């Protein structure tokens, strides 16, 4: 166990047969508009309609490309190629030294399964349920739809669900109009949006959080998602937050230690 670097870890997942039988299965309803009640500390929250009749809902095709790329680079760079589980990331976590700080291994699909169906309890039983639901989602729903639902249901702050509400809350604008730097900022708060939402009341980011945003912008540039001009403009662009009096920003010591790793497209 102390020589994990010498281990060889291999994994493969074939969903071809499952996909053939799952098209009309129990998760097929996710292909259409649906109502969703997010789980909160008090129970199920307010009902959200995940569909065009909700003015805060955004189809995937209308989301700014830099926003989509920023979230994928930060959260799940292998989303378009994996089958629900990022085995490369899991391998890295398994083989990393015990004192290394590494990002979580959950894919976007696993996050979606947890948000849609599961409690927040941290048990092996819940992880097993999450794994089966992840397989079901990947087999039943196209990748594009999974990504669209993800953007429209995940939490971006206390009581904020979906990118439409997030863009209005943080920047007072339609999500379609988010700048590249605003998109990168929103991607960096996904791991703990309730804790970090208070940055918008500060008017400016801490030096450490600015570094996190700039690191993500660098990954987007290095990965070909931004031109050099777009990259340089995003580095110098200001972040102007909508004011929320009364919130207290965290200190630099409270910023996350989770690293952002280069994408594997």
ZIWO-V722293 format. One record per pair of residues at least 6 apart in sequence whose C-alpha atoms are under 8 Angstrom apart, sorted by the first residue. I is the first residue (numbers start at 1). J is the second residue. If there is no record, write none. Layout:
i:I j:J
i:I j:J
//
This chain:
i:4 j:94
i:4 j:95
i:4 j:96
i:4 j:97
i:5 j:95
i:5 j:96
i:7 j:95
i:9 j:91
i:11 j:87
i:13 j:83
i:14 j:83
i:15 j:83
i:15 j:135
i:15 j:139
i:16 j:139
i:18 j:139
i:19 j:138
i:19 j:139
i:19 j:140
i:22 j:28
i:22 j:136
i:22 j:139
i:22 j:140
i:23 j:139
i:23 j:140
i:23 j:141
i:24 j:140
i:25 j:140
i:27 j:136
i:27 j:137
i:27 j:140
i:27 j:141
i:28 j:140
i:28 j:141
i:30 j:141
i:31 j:141
i:31 j:145
i:32 j:51
i:33 j:49
i:33 j:50
i:33 j:51
i:33 j:52
i:34 j:49
i:34 j:50
i:34 j:51
i:35 j:47
i:35 j:48
i:35 j:49
i:35 j:50
i:36 j:47
i:36 j:48
i:36 j:49
i:36 j:50
i:36 j:116
i:37 j:44
i:37 j:45
i:37 j:46
i:37 j:47
i:37 j:48
i:38 j:44
i:38 j:45
i:38 j:46
i:38 j:47
i:38 j:115
i:38 j:116
i:38 j:153
i:39 j:45
i:39 j:115
i:39 j:119
i:50 j:57
i:50 j:149
i:50 j:152
i:50 j:153
i:51 j:57
i:52 j:58
i:52 j:59
i:56 j:162
i:56 j:163
i:56 j:164
i:56 j:165
i:57 j:152
i:57 j:162
i:57 j:163
i:57 j:164
i:58 j:148
i:58 j:152
i:58 j:163
i:58 j:164
i:58 j:175
i:59 j:148
i:60 j:144
i:60 j:145
i:60 j:147
i:60 j:148
i:62 j:176
i:63 j:175
i:63 j:176
i:64 j:175
i:64 j:176
i:64 j:177
i:64 j:178
i:66 j:180
i:66 j:183
i:66 j:184
i:66 j:225
i:66 j:226
i:67 j:178
i:67 j:180
i:67 j:183
i:67 j:184
i:67 j:187
i:69 j:220
i:69 j:225
i:70 j:183
i:70 j:184
i:70 j:187
i:70 j:216
i:70 j:217
i:70 j:220
i:71 j:184
i:71 j:187
i:71 j:188
i:72 j:78
i:72 j:79
i:73 j:216
i:73 j:219
i:73 j:220
i:73 j:261
i:73 j:262
i:73 j:263
i:74 j:187
i:74 j:188
i:74 j:216
i:74 j:260
i:74 j:261
i:74 j:263
i:75 j:107
i:75 j:108
i:75 j:187
i:76 j:107
i:76 j:108
i:76 j:263
i:77 j:262
i:77 j:263
i:77 j:264
i:77 j:265
i:78 j:86
i:78 j:263
i:78 j:264
i:78 j:265
i:79 j:107
i:79 j:108
i:80 j:143
i:80 j:265
i:81 j:265
i:83 j:135
i:83 j:138
i:84 j:107
i:84 j:108
i:84 j:109
i:84 j:110
i:84 j:134
i:84 j:135
i:84 j:138
i:85 j:106
i:85 j:107
i:85 j:109
i:85 j:110
i:86 j:105
i:86 j:106
i:86 j:107
i:89 j:105
i:90 j:105
i:93 j:102
i:93 j:104
i:93 j:105
i:101 j:257
i:101 j:258
i:101 j:259
i:102 j:258
i:102 j:259
i:103 j:258
i:103 j:259
i:103 j:260
i:108 j:147
i:108 j:150
i:109 j:134
i:109 j:137
i:109 j:138
i:109 j:146
i:110 j:130
i:110 j:131
i:110 j:133
i:110 j:134
i:112 j:146
i:112 j:150
i:112 j:154
i:113 j:130
i:113 j:133
i:113 j:134
i:113 j:137
i:114 j:120
i:114 j:130
i:115 j:153
i:115 j:154
i:118 j:126
i:118 j:130
i:119 j:126
i:137 j:146
i:150 j:162
i:151 j:162
i:151 j:163
i:152 j:161
i:152 j:162
i:152 j:163
i:152 j:164
i:153 j:161
i:153 j:162
i:153 j:163
i:154 j:161
i:154 j:162
i:154 j:163
i:155 j:161
i:155 j:162
i:155 j:190
i:155 j:193
i:155 j:194
i:156 j:162
i:156 j:163
i:156 j:166
i:156 j:186
i:156 j:189
i:156 j:190
i:156 j:193
i:156 j:194
i:156 j:197
i:157 j:166
i:157 j:193
i:157 j:194
i:157 j:195
i:157 j:196
i:157 j:197
i:158 j:193
i:158 j:194
i:158 j:197
i:160 j:166
i:163 j:175
i:164 j:174
i:164 j:175
i:166 j:175
i:167 j:173
i:167 j:174
i:167 j:175
i:167 j:178
i:168 j:174
i:168 j:175
i:169 j:242
i:170 j:200
i:170 j:241
i:170 j:242
i:171 j:240
i:171 j:241
i:171 j:242
i:172 j:241
i:172 j:242
i:180 j:234
i:181 j:213
i:181 j:217
i:181 j:234
i:181 j:235
i:181 j:237
i:181 j:238
i:181 j:239
i:182 j:239
i:184 j:213
i:184 j:216
i:184 j:217
i:185 j:213
i:188 j:212
i:188 j:213
i:189 j:196
i:189 j:197
i:196 j:250
i:196 j:255
i:198 j:247
i:198 j:248
i:198 j:249
i:198 j:250
i:199 j:205
i:199 j:249
i:199 j:250
i:200 j:241
i:200 j:242
i:200 j:243
i:200 j:244
i:201 j:241
i:201 j:242
i:201 j:243
i:201 j:244
i:201 j:245
i:201 j:246
i:201 j:247
i:201 j:248
i:201 j:249
i:202 j:248
i:202 j:249
i:203 j:239
i:203 j:240
i:203 j:241
i:203 j:243
i:204 j:239
i:204 j:240
i:204 j:241
i:206 j:251
i:206 j:252
i:207 j:252
i:208 j:252
i:208 j:255
i:209 j:252
i:209 j:255
i:214 j:235
i:215 j:260
i:216 j:260
i:217 j:231
i:217 j:234
i:217 j:235
i:218 j:231
i:219 j:262
i:219 j:263
i:220 j:226
i:221 j:227
i:221 j:228
i:221 j:231
i:223 j:263
//
